[in-house]
Amino acid sequence: MTMISDKIEAIKAAVDEQIAKSEALQDVQNIRVKYLGKKGELTSIMKDLKNLSKEERPQVGQLVNTARGIIEDHLKARMEELKEKSLEMKIQSEKIDITLPGRKPVMGHEHPLHLTRRLMEQSFLNMGFSIVEGPDIESDYYNFQSLNLPEDHPARDMQDSMYVTQNILLRTHTSPLEARTLQAHKPNEPFKIIAPGKVYRCDYDATHSPVFHQMEGMIVDKGIRFSDLKGMLEDFLRDIFGPQTKVRFRASYFPFTEPSAEVDISCVMCGGKGCRVCKGTGWIEVLGSGMVNPKVLEMCGIDSQKYSGFAFGIGLERIAMKRYGITDMRLLYEGDARLLGQLR
């Protein structure tokens, strides 16, 4: 028993001596393995307990565990000292090379929707349009009635529109600004306006969102014809998608325009040859348009015999998706920096 106790004390003294001489973390680790590892000197004493009497075993076991704890504490303390010493030496040895170029911070940029909106606005401003804005929460009168939308029109369905009260809703399009502008321009002043903004509908899939953006446009003056609408939209679309863009008009129906037309452009991906994006047709629908319905003019106090006009509505997301080759609208709202960084 005395011999084992002396051996344990000798191990503790040897460990303290070697710890004091250690200069690196690896030295401390080697000491740990030598004395506390599976084949270490202190561990071997525990393996020899079987050779002791029942009375001596617990006493020796207690001595070994106490010694192990002391050695662990000393090893840990030395490792902390060496880590601090290493950090100080690293800090002292590091120098700044003033000849190196500076590190430029990562700069943000406008969202693709903002870029698209600015581009579209500038195109119309160059053609003499002015920008108007209005409330997102709209009355039934301006959102529907003033635009010749009867009560049984599908756009009034609760599945499509988000109502606040029975007669108040989140606007489903920016078209209410047509009626508001017509009424504000009495007595029958000619004008050219675009109305960009958010709109709200109960849709959500790869090509629809409950919140999206539209740009409404309208011209009212004497002698406005469909040919004026056609020429203006052709100039706009070629300005946005390039001079090689082909434009076609297809007869359609909107309650607030008559006659009405859907407007297509040659596919921006295949140039009109036919591909998966355009479903082999070579054409992509981009907006709706038409001559302002005389009923809309009359309801707003405009003499439809004296004045005429045209109107159009464009989805900003649709234009952005075509410009940047995006197939899922939801990607524009997820804020993934990996995607947005490519769409400058």
Contacts in CASP RR format, 6 or more apart in sequence:
PFRMAT RR
TARGET T0000
AUTHOR 0000-0000-0000
METHOD contacts of the structure
MODEL  1
MTMISDKIEAIKAAVDEQIAKSEALQDVQNIRVKYLGKKGELTSIMKDLK
NLSKEERPQVGQLVNTARGIIEDHLKARMEELKEKSLEMKIQSEKIDITL
PGRKPVMGHEHPLHLTRRLMEQSFLNMGFSIVEGPDIESDYYNFQSLNLP
EDHPARDMQDSMYVTQNILLRTHTSPLEARTLQAHKPNEPFKIIAPGKVY
RCDYDATHSPVFHQMEGMIVDKGIRFSDLKGMLEDFLRDIFGPQTKVRFR
ASYFPFTEPSAEVDISCVMCGGKGCRVCKGTGWIEVLGSGMVNPKVLEMC
GIDSQKYSGFAFGIGLERIAMKRYGITDMRLLYEGDARLLGQLR
1 52 0 8 1.000
1 56 0 8 1.000
1 59 0 8 1.000
1 60 0 8 1.000
4 45 0 8 1.000
4 60 0 8 1.000
4 63 0 8 1.000
5 63 0 8 1.000
7 45 0 8 1.000
8 42 0 8 1.000
8 45 0 8 1.000
8 63 0 8 1.000
8 64 0 8 1.000
8 67 0 8 1.000
11 35 0 8 1.000
11 41 0 8 1.000
11 42 0 8 1.000
11 67 0 8 1.000
11 71 0 8 1.000
12 67 0 8 1.000
12 70 0 8 1.000
12 71 0 8 1.000
14 35 0 8 1.000
15 31 0 8 1.000
15 35 0 8 1.000
15 71 0 8 1.000
15 74 0 8 1.000
15 75 0 8 1.000
16 74 0 8 1.000
18 27 0 8 1.000
18 31 0 8 1.000
19 28 0 8 1.000
19 31 0 8 1.000
19 74 0 8 1.000
19 75 0 8 1.000
19 78 0 8 1.000
21 27 0 8 1.000
22 28 0 8 1.000
22 31 0 8 1.000
22 78 0 8 1.000
22 82 0 8 1.000
23 82 0 8 1.000
24 82 0 8 1.000
25 79 0 8 1.000
25 82 0 8 1.000
25 83 0 8 1.000
25 86 0 8 1.000
28 75 0 8 1.000
28 78 0 8 1.000
28 79 0 8 1.000
28 82 0 8 1.000
31 75 0 8 1.000
32 75 0 8 1.000
33 40 0 8 1.000
34 40 0 8 1.000
34 41 0 8 1.000
35 41 0 8 1.000
35 42 0 8 1.000
35 71 0 8 1.000
36 42 0 8 1.000
36 43 0 8 1.000
36 68 0 8 1.000
36 71 0 8 1.000
36 72 0 8 1.000
37 43 0 8 1.000
42 64 0 8 1.000
42 67 0 8 1.000
42 68 0 8 1.000
42 71 0 8 1.000
45 60 0 8 1.000
45 64 0 8 1.000
46 61 0 8 1.000
46 64 0 8 1.000
49 57 0 8 1.000
49 60 0 8 1.000
49 61 0 8 1.000
52 60 0 8 1.000
109 341 0 8 1.000
109 344 0 8 1.000
110 118 0 8 1.000
111 332 0 8 1.000
111 340 0 8 1.000
112 320 0 8 1.000
112 323 0 8 1.000
112 324 0 8 1.000
112 326 0 8 1.000
112 332 0 8 1.000
112 340 0 8 1.000
112 343 0 8 1.000
113 213 0 8 1.000
113 316 0 8 1.000
113 317 0 8 1.000
113 320 0 8 1.000
113 332 0 8 1.000
115 320 0 8 1.000
115 343 0 8 1.000
115 344 0 8 1.000
116 316 0 8 1.000
116 319 0 8 1.000
116 320 0 8 1.000
116 323 0 8 1.000
117 196 0 8 1.000
117 213 0 8 1.000
117 215 0 8 1.000
117 316 0 8 1.000
119 240 0 8 1.000
120 194 0 8 1.000
120 196 0 8 1.000
120 215 0 8 1.000
120 236 0 8 1.000
120 240 0 8 1.000
120 314 0 8 1.000
120 316 0 8 1.000
120 319 0 8 1.000
121 131 0 8 1.000
121 194 0 8 1.000
121 196 0 8 1.000
121 215 0 8 1.000
123 236 0 8 1.000
123 239 0 8 1.000
123 240 0 8 1.000
124 194 0 8 1.000
124 217 0 8 1.000
124 236 0 8 1.000
125 131 0 8 1.000
127 192 0 8 1.000
127 232 0 8 1.000
127 235 0 8 1.000
127 236 0 8 1.000
128 192 0 8 1.000
129 192 0 8 1.000
129 193 0 8 1.000
129 194 0 8 1.000
129 217 0 8 1.000
130 191 0 8 1.000
130 192 0 8 1.000
130 193 0 8 1.000
130 194 0 8 1.000
131 193 0 8 1.000
131 194 0 8 1.000
131 195 0 8 1.000
131 196 0 8 1.000
132 177 0 8 1.000
132 180 0 8 1.000
132 181 0 8 1.000
132 193 0 8 1.000
132 194 0 8 1.000
132 195 0 8 1.000
133 177 0 8 1.000
133 195 0 8 1.000
133 196 0 8 1.000
133 197 0 8 1.000
134 176 0 8 1.000
134 177 0 8 1.000
134 180 0 8 1.000
134 195 0 8 1.000
135 171 0 8 1.000
136 170 0 8 1.000
136 171 0 8 1.000
136 197 0 8 1.000
136 198 0 8 1.000
136 200 0 8 1.000
137 164 0 8 1.000
137 168 0 8 1.000
137 169 0 8 1.000
137 170 0 8 1.000
137 171 0 8 1.000
138 168 0 8 1.000
138 169 0 8 1.000
138 170 0 8 1.000
138 171 0 8 1.000
138 176 0 8 1.000
139 167 0 8 1.000
139 168 0 8 1.000
140 166 0 8 1.000
140 167 0 8 1.000
140 168 0 8 1.000
140 169 0 8 1.000
141 167 0 8 1.000
142 176 0 8 1.000
142 179 0 8 1.000
142 180 0 8 1.000
143 149 0 8 1.000
143 169 0 8 1.000
143 171 0 8 1.000
143 172 0 8 1.000
143 173 0 8 1.000
143 175 0 8 1.000
143 176 0 8 1.000
144 153 0 8 1.000
144 155 0 8 1.000
144 156 0 8 1.000
145 299 0 8 1.000
146 176 0 8 1.000
146 179 0 8 1.000
146 296 0 8 1.000
146 299 0 8 1.000
146 300 0 8 1.000
147 175 0 8 1.000
147 176 0 8 1.000
147 178 0 8 1.000
147 179 0 8 1.000
147 255 0 8 1.000
147 256 0 8 1.000
147 296 0 8 1.000
148 255 0 8 1.000
148 256 0 8 1.000
148 293 0 8 1.000
148 295 0 8 1.000
148 296 0 8 1.000
148 299 0 8 1.000
149 155 0 8 1.000
149 156 0 8 1.000
149 255 0 8 1.000
149 256 0 8 1.000
150 255 0 8 1.000
153 255 0 8 1.000
154 160 0 8 1.000
155 161 0 8 1.000
155 172 0 8 1.000
159 202 0 8 1.000
160 172 0 8 1.000
160 201 0 8 1.000
160 202 0 8 1.000
160 203 0 8 1.000
161 169 0 8 1.000
161 170 0 8 1.000
161 172 0 8 1.000
161 200 0 8 1.000
161 201 0 8 1.000
161 202 0 8 1.000
162 169 0 8 1.000
162 170 0 8 1.000
162 200 0 8 1.000
162 201 0 8 1.000
162 202 0 8 1.000
162 210 0 8 1.000
163 169 0 8 1.000
163 170 0 8 1.000
164 170 0 8 1.000
170 199 0 8 1.000
170 200 0 8 1.000
171 199 0 8 1.000
171 200 0 8 1.000
172 199 0 8 1.000
172 200 0 8 1.000
172 201 0 8 1.000
173 199 0 8 1.000
173 214 0 8 1.000
173 216 0 8 1.000
173 313 0 8 1.000
174 195 0 8 1.000
174 196 0 8 1.000
174 197 0 8 1.000
174 199 0 8 1.000
174 214 0 8 1.000
174 215 0 8 1.000
174 216 0 8 1.000
174 313 0 8 1.000
175 216 0 8 1.000
175 256 0 8 1.000
175 311 0 8 1.000
175 313 0 8 1.000
177 193 0 8 1.000
177 195 0 8 1.000
177 216 0 8 1.000
178 195 0 8 1.000
178 216 0 8 1.000
178 217 0 8 1.000
178 218 0 8 1.000
178 256 0 8 1.000
178 292 0 8 1.000
178 296 0 8 1.000
178 311 0 8 1.000
179 296 0 8 1.000
179 299 0 8 1.000
179 300 0 8 1.000
181 191 0 8 1.000
181 193 0 8 1.000
181 195 0 8 1.000
181 218 0 8 1.000
182 220 0 8 1.000
182 296 0 8 1.000
182 297 0 8 1.000
182 300 0 8 1.000
182 301 0 8 1.000
182 302 0 8 1.000
183 300 0 8 1.000
183 301 0 8 1.000
185 191 0 8 1.000
185 220 0 8 1.000
186 301 0 8 1.000
186 302 0 8 1.000
188 302 0 8 1.000
188 303 0 8 1.000
188 306 0 8 1.000
188 307 0 8 1.000
190 220 0 8 1.000
190 221 0 8 1.000
190 222 0 8 1.000
190 307 0 8 1.000
191 218 0 8 1.000
191 219 0 8 1.000
191 220 0 8 1.000
191 221 0 8 1.000
192 218 0 8 1.000
192 219 0 8 1.000
193 217 0 8 1.000
193 218 0 8 1.000
193 219 0 8 1.000
194 215 0 8 1.000
194 216 0 8 1.000
194 217 0 8 1.000
195 215 0 8 1.000
195 216 0 8 1.000
195 217 0 8 1.000
196 213 0 8 1.000
196 214 0 8 1.000
196 215 0 8 1.000
196 216 0 8 1.000
196 316 0 8 1.000
197 213 0 8 1.000
197 214 0 8 1.000
197 215 0 8 1.000
198 211 0 8 1.000
198 212 0 8 1.000
198 213 0 8 1.000
199 211 0 8 1.000
199 212 0 8 1.000
199 213 0 8 1.000
199 214 0 8 1.000
200 210 0 8 1.000
200 211 0 8 1.000
201 208 0 8 1.000
201 210 0 8 1.000
201 212 0 8 1.000
202 210 0 8 1.000
203 209 0 8 1.000
203 210 0 8 1.000
204 210 0 8 1.000
206 327 0 8 1.000
206 328 0 8 1.000
206 329 0 8 1.000
206 330 0 8 1.000
207 328 0 8 1.000
207 329 0 8 1.000
208 329 0 8 1.000
209 317 0 8 1.000
209 329 0 8 1.000
209 330 0 8 1.000
209 333 0 8 1.000
212 315 0 8 1.000
212 316 0 8 1.000
212 317 0 8 1.000
212 329 0 8 1.000
213 315 0 8 1.000
213 316 0 8 1.000
213 317 0 8 1.000
214 313 0 8 1.000
214 314 0 8 1.000
214 315 0 8 1.000
214 316 0 8 1.000
215 313 0 8 1.000
215 314 0 8 1.000
215 315 0 8 1.000
215 316 0 8 1.000
216 311 0 8 1.000
216 312 0 8 1.000
216 313 0 8 1.000
216 314 0 8 1.000
217 311 0 8 1.000
217 312 0 8 1.000
217 313 0 8 1.000
218 292 0 8 1.000
218 309 0 8 1.000
218 310 0 8 1.000
218 311 0 8 1.000
218 312 0 8 1.000
219 228 0 8 1.000
219 232 0 8 1.000
219 309 0 8 1.000
219 310 0 8 1.000
219 311 0 8 1.000
220 292 0 8 1.000
220 297 0 8 1.000
220 302 0 8 1.000
220 307 0 8 1.000
220 308 0 8 1.000
220 309 0 8 1.000
221 307 0 8 1.000
221 308 0 8 1.000
221 309 0 8 1.000
222 306 0 8 1.000
222 307 0 8 1.000
222 308 0 8 1.000
223 307 0 8 1.000
223 308 0 8 1.000
224 291 0 8 1.000
224 307 0 8 1.000
224 308 0 8 1.000
224 309 0 8 1.000
224 310 0 8 1.000
225 308 0 8 1.000
226 259 0 8 1.000
226 290 0 8 1.000
226 291 0 8 1.000
226 310 0 8 1.000
228 310 0 8 1.000
229 289 0 8 1.000
229 290 0 8 1.000
229 291 0 8 1.000
229 310 0 8 1.000
229 312 0 8 1.000
230 249 0 8 1.000
233 247 0 8 1.000
233 263 0 8 1.000
233 287 0 8 1.000
233 289 0 8 1.000
233 312 0 8 1.000
234 247 0 8 1.000
237 245 0 8 1.000
237 247 0 8 1.000
237 263 0 8 1.000
237 265 0 8 1.000
237 286 0 8 1.000
238 245 0 8 1.000
238 247 0 8 1.000
240 319 0 8 1.000
240 323 0 8 1.000
241 265 0 8 1.000
241 268 0 8 1.000
241 322 0 8 1.000
241 323 0 8 1.000
244 266 0 8 1.000
244 271 0 8 1.000
245 265 0 8 1.000
245 266 0 8 1.000
245 268 0 8 1.000
246 265 0 8 1.000
246 266 0 8 1.000
246 272 0 8 1.000
247 263 0 8 1.000
247 264 0 8 1.000
247 265 0 8 1.000
247 266 0 8 1.000
248 263 0 8 1.000
248 264 0 8 1.000
248 265 0 8 1.000
248 283 0 8 1.000
249 261 0 8 1.000
249 262 0 8 1.000
249 263 0 8 1.000
249 264 0 8 1.000
249 289 0 8 1.000
250 261 0 8 1.000
250 262 0 8 1.000
250 263 0 8 1.000
250 264 0 8 1.000
251 259 0 8 1.000
251 260 0 8 1.000
251 261 0 8 1.000
252 260 0 8 1.000
252 261 0 8 1.000
252 262 0 8 1.000
252 288 0 8 1.000
253 260 0 8 1.000
254 260 0 8 1.000
254 288 0 8 1.000
254 290 0 8 1.000
255 293 0 8 1.000
256 292 0 8 1.000
256 293 0 8 1.000
256 296 0 8 1.000
256 311 0 8 1.000
257 289 0 8 1.000
257 290 0 8 1.000
257 291 0 8 1.000
257 292 0 8 1.000
257 293 0 8 1.000
257 310 0 8 1.000
257 311 0 8 1.000
258 290 0 8 1.000
258 291 0 8 1.000
258 293 0 8 1.000
258 294 0 8 1.000
259 290 0 8 1.000
259 291 0 8 1.000
260 288 0 8 1.000
260 289 0 8 1.000
260 290 0 8 1.000
260 291 0 8 1.000
261 288 0 8 1.000
261 289 0 8 1.000
261 290 0 8 1.000
262 285 0 8 1.000
262 287 0 8 1.000
262 288 0 8 1.000
262 289 0 8 1.000
263 285 0 8 1.000
263 286 0 8 1.000
263 287 0 8 1.000
263 288 0 8 1.000
263 289 0 8 1.000
263 312 0 8 1.000
264 283 0 8 1.000
264 284 0 8 1.000
264 285 0 8 1.000
264 286 0 8 1.000
265 283 0 8 1.000
265 284 0 8 1.000
265 286 0 8 1.000
265 322 0 8 1.000
266 272 0 8 1.000
266 282 0 8 1.000
266 283 0 8 1.000
266 284 0 8 1.000
267 273 0 8 1.000
267 274 0 8 1.000
267 275 0 8 1.000
267 277 0 8 1.000
267 278 0 8 1.000
267 281 0 8 1.000
267 282 0 8 1.000
267 283 0 8 1.000
267 284 0 8 1.000
268 284 0 8 1.000
268 322 0 8 1.000
268 323 0 8 1.000
268 325 0 8 1.000
269 275 0 8 1.000
269 277 0 8 1.000
269 278 0 8 1.000
269 325 0 8 1.000
270 277 0 8 1.000
270 278 0 8 1.000
270 282 0 8 1.000
271 282 0 8 1.000
272 278 0 8 1.000
272 282 0 8 1.000
272 283 0 8 1.000
273 282 0 8 1.000
274 280 0 8 1.000
274 281 0 8 1.000
274 282 0 8 1.000
275 282 0 8 1.000
277 284 0 8 1.000
277 327 0 8 1.000
278 284 0 8 1.000
284 322 0 8 1.000
286 314 0 8 1.000
286 318 0 8 1.000
286 319 0 8 1.000
286 322 0 8 1.000
287 312 0 8 1.000
287 313 0 8 1.000
287 314 0 8 1.000
287 315 0 8 1.000
287 318 0 8 1.000
288 312 0 8 1.000
288 313 0 8 1.000
288 314 0 8 1.000
289 310 0 8 1.000
289 311 0 8 1.000
289 312 0 8 1.000
289 313 0 8 1.000
290 310 0 8 1.000
290 311 0 8 1.000
290 312 0 8 1.000
291 308 0 8 1.000
291 309 0 8 1.000
291 310 0 8 1.000
291 311 0 8 1.000
292 308 0 8 1.000
292 309 0 8 1.000
292 310 0 8 1.000
292 311 0 8 1.000
294 304 0 8 1.000
297 303 0 8 1.000
297 304 0 8 1.000
297 307 0 8 1.000
297 308 0 8 1.000
297 309 0 8 1.000
298 304 0 8 1.000
317 329 0 8 1.000
317 332 0 8 1.000
320 326 0 8 1.000
320 332 0 8 1.000
321 327 0 8 1.000
321 329 0 8 1.000
321 332 0 8 1.000
324 343 0 8 1.000
326 332 0 8 1.000
326 343 0 8 1.000
331 339 0 8 1.000
END
